[in-house]
Amino acid sequence: MSSSNDHNISDKRRAFLLSSSRLFLPSVAALLSSPEVTNAASSPVQRAVGSAEKQCRAEGNCLEKFDLDGAVGWNWGGVDRCDALDPTCGPDGRLREEGVPKGRPIPETIINDVKYEITDIVELTMTIGTGSYASTGTIRMGLYGNNCPESVKEMIDLCSKSGLVTSKDLLLGSPVRLGRGSMTYVRPEERVDFGIPSQRVAYARSIRKAKAPEEYVPQARPSGVRLQLVRDEVSSRPHDVAGLISIPKEGIGYGGGLVLGKDDEAYSSAFQITAGPTLSEMDKEGRKVIGQLLDSESMNTLARLAGSPFRKILPGQNGGMC
């Protein structure tokens, strides 16, 4: 039987978690660059160890010490977590018996006499970790420009040096560019999510400042004719294999940060890459496949990212931030 004090503690924990989810730092940061975009410095790395949460649980002060792992109790295996930067460290914080994960087969470009022609290629360089612990991987994305030309145009703009521009009537601002973005979310062995968590932070990094000027104005989500053209396009193929590039139903800029007035976070979930087969829920969500990974190296990098240890934001979720 629970006491009223137990309920008060639960309520406090729930309120604290909801108000402070931004406190989580990435244990594995995957920073992106295209051939035309300067790479960003990676975020600080946290090693996946559990001694601190064990101590605060014993002392009963995890919330006061801001140790949310200890306060809520993730299923991480306690103190025997593996190093998050170890390629054999799985999403549950334990070493994989099979070693480094291998990528799934490269998606076919001809299925039932339907050809998915690659019209454009975007190459992303992933930096995992920082300093002497950093490693890199490359993902080559082929885009289906004939099947969904407007969606592909948005993707190319996002990944190019010129960036994606939705409004030129800005007092101060810059185009949205993936080069200062990151892998923002992972659902193990299913999908990985990429985007720019904060345009303001990305802009500050681009001008080598600690913070952006107060006058900085983030790019808004696409609207008007551009939005309608993307809305009218349908998915080129189902989300049925690993290695497919997927964008939200209404296009890039509509996958995250949809709270009114939060343009700064509008591109926090720009696109996803499937890491497992038959993800029919993505079809039900109305998401659109606009391309695929092109080679074994890309699929191996995807497998590494999709199998990375992560920190959950709230109990009950089957994925989290890295």
SENUTI-40340 format. One record per residue (C-alpha): residue in one letter; x, y, z. Coordinates in Angstrom, 1 decimal. Layout:
N
SITE  rest       x       y       z
SITE     A       X       Y       Z
...
# end
This chain:
322
SITE  rest       x       y       z
SITE     M     0.0     0.0     0.0
SITE     S     1.4     3.4    -1.0
SITE     S     1.3     6.4     1.3
SITE     S     0.4    10.0     0.5
SITE     N     4.1    10.8     0.9
SITE     D     4.9     8.3    -1.9
SITE     H     2.4     9.9    -4.2
SITE     N     3.9    13.4    -3.5
SITE     I     7.3    12.1    -4.3
SITE     S     6.0    10.5    -7.6
SITE     D     4.3    13.8    -8.5
SITE     K     7.5    15.7    -7.8
SITE     R     9.5    13.4   -10.0
SITE     R     7.1    13.5   -12.8
SITE     A     7.0    17.3   -12.7
SITE     F    10.7    17.5   -12.5
SITE     L    11.2    15.2   -15.5
SITE     L     8.8    17.1   -17.7
SITE     S    10.3    20.4   -16.9
SITE     S    14.0    19.4   -17.2
SITE     S    14.2    16.9   -20.1
SITE     R    16.6    19.4   -21.8
SITE     L    19.2    18.6   -19.2
SITE     F    20.2    15.3   -20.9
SITE     L    23.5    15.5   -22.6
SITE     P    24.4    13.1   -25.5
SITE     S    26.5    10.1   -24.5
SITE     V    27.3     9.6   -28.1
SITE     A    27.1    12.6   -30.4
SITE     A    26.9    12.2   -34.1
SITE     L    27.6    15.4   -35.9
SITE     L    27.0    15.8   -39.6
SITE     S    28.7    17.5   -42.5
SITE     S    28.3    17.4   -46.3
SITE     P    31.2    18.1   -48.7
SITE     E    30.2    21.8   -48.8
SITE     V    29.5    22.3   -45.1
SITE     T    32.1    22.8   -42.4
SITE     N    31.9    20.1   -39.7
SITE     A    31.0    21.1   -36.2
SITE     A    32.8    20.2   -33.0
SITE     S    31.1    17.3   -31.2
SITE     S    29.3    17.6   -27.9
SITE     P    30.8    16.5   -24.6
SITE     V    30.9    12.7   -24.1
SITE     Q    29.4    11.0   -21.1
SITE     R    30.7     7.5   -20.4
SITE     A    27.9     5.0   -19.7
SITE     V    28.7     4.1   -16.1
SITE     G    26.3     3.7   -13.2
SITE     S    28.3     4.3   -10.0
SITE     A    26.9     7.8    -9.5
SITE     E    23.3     6.7    -9.7
SITE     K    24.0     3.7    -7.3
SITE     Q    25.4     6.1    -4.7
SITE     C    22.6     8.6    -5.0
SITE     R    20.0     5.8    -4.7
SITE     A    21.7     4.7    -1.5
SITE     E    21.7     8.3    -0.2
SITE     G    18.2     9.0    -1.5
SITE     N    19.1    12.3    -3.1
SITE     C    19.2    11.5    -6.9
SITE     L    16.8    14.4    -7.8
SITE     E    18.8    16.9    -5.8
SITE     K    22.0    15.8    -7.6
SITE     F    20.2    15.9   -11.0
SITE     D    20.9    12.2   -11.6
SITE     L    17.7    11.3   -13.4
SITE     D    19.0     7.8   -14.2
SITE     G    19.2     7.1   -10.5
SITE     A    15.9     8.9    -9.7
SITE     V    13.8     6.9   -12.2
SITE     G    15.8     3.7   -12.5
SITE     W    16.4     2.9   -16.2
SITE     N    16.9    -0.7   -17.2
SITE     W    20.6    -0.2   -18.0
SITE     G    22.1    -3.1   -15.9
SITE     G    23.3    -0.9   -13.0
SITE     V    27.1    -0.4   -12.6
SITE     D    28.1    -2.9   -15.3
SITE     R    27.3    -0.6   -18.3
SITE     C    29.7    -0.8   -21.1
SITE     D    31.5     2.2   -22.6
SITE     A    29.2     4.0   -24.9
SITE     L    32.0     4.7   -27.4
SITE     D    32.8     1.0   -27.7
SITE     P    31.3    -0.3   -31.0
SITE     T    30.3    -3.5   -29.3
SITE     C    28.3    -1.7   -26.6
SITE     G    24.6    -2.4   -27.2
SITE     P    21.6    -0.1   -26.6
SITE     D    20.9    -1.9   -23.3
SITE     G    24.4    -0.9   -22.0
SITE     R    25.8    -4.4   -22.3
SITE     L    28.5    -5.7   -24.6
SITE     R    27.2    -7.6   -27.6
SITE     E    28.2   -11.3   -27.7
SITE     E    28.3   -11.1   -31.5
SITE     G    30.7    -8.1   -31.5
SITE     V    30.3    -5.0   -33.8
SITE     P    26.9    -5.0   -35.5
SITE     K    26.9    -5.6   -39.3
SITE     G    24.8    -3.6   -41.6
SITE     R    21.7    -5.1   -43.3
SITE     P    21.5    -5.5   -47.1
SITE     I    21.6    -2.4   -49.3
SITE     P    18.0    -1.6   -50.4
SITE     E    17.1    -2.7   -53.9
SITE     T    16.4     0.0   -56.5
SITE     I    14.1    -2.2   -58.7
SITE     I    11.2    -4.0   -57.1
SITE     N     8.4    -5.6   -59.1
SITE     D     9.5    -3.8   -62.3
SITE     V     9.3    -0.5   -60.5
SITE     K    12.6     1.5   -60.7
SITE     Y    13.7     3.9   -58.0
SITE     E    16.1     6.0   -59.9
SITE     I    18.9     7.8   -57.9
SITE     T    19.0    11.4   -59.2
SITE     D    21.1    13.0   -56.5
SITE     I    23.6    11.9   -53.9
SITE     V    24.3    13.5   -50.5
SITE     E    27.2    12.3   -48.4
SITE     L    27.2    12.8   -44.6
SITE     T    30.2    12.4   -42.4
SITE     M    29.3    11.3   -38.9
SITE     T    31.6    12.1   -35.9
SITE     I    30.9     9.8   -32.9
SITE     G    32.4    11.0   -29.7
SITE     T    35.1    13.7   -29.2
SITE     G    38.8    14.2   -28.9
SITE     S    41.0    11.1   -28.9
SITE     Y    37.9     8.9   -28.5
SITE     A    36.2    10.2   -31.7
SITE     S    35.5     7.9   -34.6
SITE     T    33.9     8.7   -38.0
SITE     G    31.6     7.0   -40.4
SITE     T    30.1     8.0   -43.7
SITE     I    26.6     7.7   -44.9
SITE     R    25.9     8.1   -48.7
SITE     M    22.2     8.9   -49.4
SITE     G    20.7     8.5   -52.9
SITE     L    17.6    10.5   -53.5
SITE     Y    14.6     9.7   -55.7
SITE     G    14.3    13.0   -57.5
SITE     N    11.9    11.6   -60.2
SITE     N     9.5    10.1   -57.7
SITE     C     9.3    13.1   -55.2
SITE     P    11.1    16.1   -56.7
SITE     E     9.8    18.7   -54.3
SITE     S    10.7    16.7   -51.2
SITE     V    14.1    15.9   -52.6
SITE     K    14.7    19.6   -53.3
SITE     E    14.1    20.4   -49.6
SITE     M    16.5    17.6   -48.6
SITE     I    19.2    18.9   -51.0
SITE     D    18.8    22.5   -49.7
SITE     L    19.0    21.3   -46.1
SITE     C    22.3    19.4   -46.8
SITE     S    23.9    22.0   -49.1
SITE     K    26.1    25.0   -48.3
SITE     S    23.4    27.4   -49.3
SITE     G    21.0    25.8   -46.8
SITE     L    17.2    25.7   -46.7
SITE     V    15.6    29.2   -46.7
SITE     T    11.9    29.7   -45.9
SITE     S    12.0    33.4   -45.3
SITE     K    14.4    36.0   -46.6
SITE     D    12.7    38.9   -44.8
SITE     L    14.8    38.4   -41.6
SITE     L    16.5    41.1   -39.7
SITE     L    19.2    38.7   -38.7
SITE     G    19.4    35.0   -39.4
SITE     S    20.9    32.2   -41.5
SITE     P    19.7    29.3   -43.7
SITE     V    19.0    26.0   -42.0
SITE     R    21.9    23.7   -42.6
SITE     L    22.4    20.1   -41.6
SITE     G    26.1    20.6   -41.2
SITE     R    25.6    21.8   -37.6
SITE     G    23.1    19.1   -36.8
SITE     S    23.2    15.7   -35.0
SITE     M    21.6    12.3   -34.6
SITE     T    18.9    13.4   -32.2
SITE     Y    17.0    10.2   -31.4
SITE     V    17.4     6.5   -31.8
SITE     R    14.9     3.6   -31.6
SITE     P    17.3     0.6   -31.4
SITE     E    17.4    -1.6   -34.5
SITE     E    14.4     0.3   -36.0
SITE     R    15.2     3.9   -36.9
SITE     V    17.5     6.8   -36.3
SITE     D    16.5    10.5   -36.3
SITE     F    18.6    13.4   -37.6
SITE     G    18.1    17.2   -37.3
SITE     I    19.1    20.5   -35.9
SITE     P    18.0    20.6   -32.3
SITE     S    18.4    24.4   -32.1
SITE     Q    19.0    26.8   -35.0
SITE     R    20.1    29.4   -32.5
SITE     V    22.9    27.2   -31.1
SITE     A    23.9    26.1   -34.6
SITE     Y    24.2    29.7   -35.7
SITE     A    26.3    30.6   -32.7
SITE     R    28.7    27.8   -33.5
SITE     S    28.9    28.9   -37.1
SITE     I    30.1    32.4   -36.1
SITE     R    32.3    30.9   -33.3
SITE     K    30.3    32.6   -30.5
SITE     A    29.1    31.2   -27.2
SITE     K    25.6    32.3   -28.0
SITE     A    23.7    33.9   -30.9
SITE     P    22.8    37.6   -30.8
SITE     E    19.4    38.4   -29.1
SITE     E    18.2    39.7   -32.5
SITE     Y    18.8    36.3   -34.2
SITE     V    15.6    35.0   -36.0
SITE     P    15.4    31.3   -36.8
SITE     Q    14.0    30.1   -40.2
SITE     A    10.4    29.2   -40.0
SITE     R     8.8    26.0   -41.3
SITE     P     8.1    25.9   -45.0
SITE     S     4.7    27.3   -45.9
SITE     G     2.6    28.5   -48.8
SITE     V     3.2    27.0   -52.2
SITE     R     6.3    25.2   -51.2
SITE     L     4.5    23.4   -48.4
SITE     Q     1.6    22.5   -50.6
SITE     L     3.8    21.0   -53.3
SITE     V     5.5    18.7   -50.7
SITE     R     2.1    17.8   -49.2
SITE     D     0.8    16.7   -52.6
SITE     E     3.7    14.1   -53.0
SITE     V     3.2    10.6   -51.8
SITE     S     5.8     8.1   -50.5
SITE     S     7.8     6.6   -53.3
SITE     R     7.8     3.2   -51.6
SITE     P     6.8     1.5   -48.3
SITE     H     9.0     1.6   -45.2
SITE     D     9.8    -2.1   -45.6
SITE     V    13.6    -2.4   -45.4
SITE     A    16.6    -0.9   -43.6
SITE     G    18.4     2.0   -45.2
SITE     L    15.5     4.2   -46.4
SITE     I    15.4     8.0   -46.0
SITE     S    12.1     9.1   -44.6
SITE     I    10.6    12.6   -44.0
SITE     P     7.4    13.8   -42.2
SITE     K     4.1    13.9   -44.1
SITE     E     4.3    17.6   -44.6
SITE     G     8.0    17.7   -45.3
SITE     I    11.2    18.8   -43.6
SITE     G    10.4    21.1   -40.7
SITE     Y     7.3    19.3   -39.6
SITE     G     8.8    16.4   -37.6
SITE     G     9.6    18.0   -34.3
SITE     G     9.3    21.2   -32.2
SITE     L     5.7    21.8   -33.3
SITE     V     4.9    23.8   -30.2
SITE     L     3.5    27.2   -31.3
SITE     G     6.3    29.8   -31.5
SITE     K     9.1    27.2   -31.4
SITE     D    10.6    27.9   -34.9
SITE     D    14.1    27.5   -33.3
SITE     E    13.4    23.7   -32.9
SITE     A    11.3    23.2   -36.1
SITE     Y    14.1    21.1   -37.7
SITE     S    15.0    19.1   -34.6
SITE     S    13.6    16.0   -36.4
SITE     A    14.4    16.7   -40.1
SITE     F    14.5    13.2   -41.4
SITE     Q    14.8     9.5   -40.3
SITE     I    16.6     6.5   -41.7
SITE     T    15.0     3.1   -41.2
SITE     A    17.4     0.6   -39.5
SITE     G    15.1    -2.4   -39.6
SITE     P    12.5    -4.1   -41.9
SITE     T     8.8    -3.6   -42.2
SITE     L     8.2    -0.4   -40.2
SITE     S     4.5    -0.2   -41.2
SITE     E     3.8     2.3   -38.5
SITE     M     5.8     4.9   -40.4
SITE     D     3.5     4.3   -43.4
SITE     K     0.5     4.8   -41.1
SITE     E     2.0     8.1   -39.9
SITE     G     2.0     9.3   -43.6
SITE     R     5.8     9.6   -43.7
SITE     K     7.4     9.6   -47.1
SITE     V    10.4     7.6   -48.4
SITE     I    12.5     9.9   -50.6
SITE     G    15.7     8.0   -51.0
SITE     Q    18.0     5.2   -49.6
SITE     L    21.5     4.4   -48.5
SITE     L    23.8     3.4   -51.3
SITE     D    26.6     1.1   -50.1
SITE     S    27.8    -1.4   -47.5
SITE     E    29.9     1.2   -45.6
SITE     S    26.7     3.4   -45.2
SITE     M    24.7     0.4   -44.0
SITE     N    27.4    -0.6   -41.5
SITE     T    27.5     3.0   -40.1
SITE     L    23.7     2.9   -39.8
SITE     A    23.9    -0.4   -37.8
SITE     R    26.5     1.2   -35.5
SITE     L    24.3     4.2   -34.9
SITE     A    21.1     2.2   -34.5
SITE     G    22.7     0.0   -31.9
SITE     S    24.2     2.8   -29.8
SITE     P    23.5     3.0   -26.1
SITE     F    21.0     5.8   -25.3
SITE     R    19.5     7.7   -22.4
SITE     K    15.7     7.5   -22.1
SITE     I    13.8    10.7   -21.5
SITE     L    10.8     9.2   -19.7
SITE     P    10.0     5.6   -18.6
SITE     G     8.2     3.4   -21.0
SITE     Q     9.7     4.8   -24.2
SITE     N    11.5     2.4   -26.5
SITE     G    14.0     4.9   -27.7
SITE     G    16.0     7.9   -26.5
SITE     M    18.6    10.5   -27.1
SITE     C    22.2     9.5   -27.6
# end
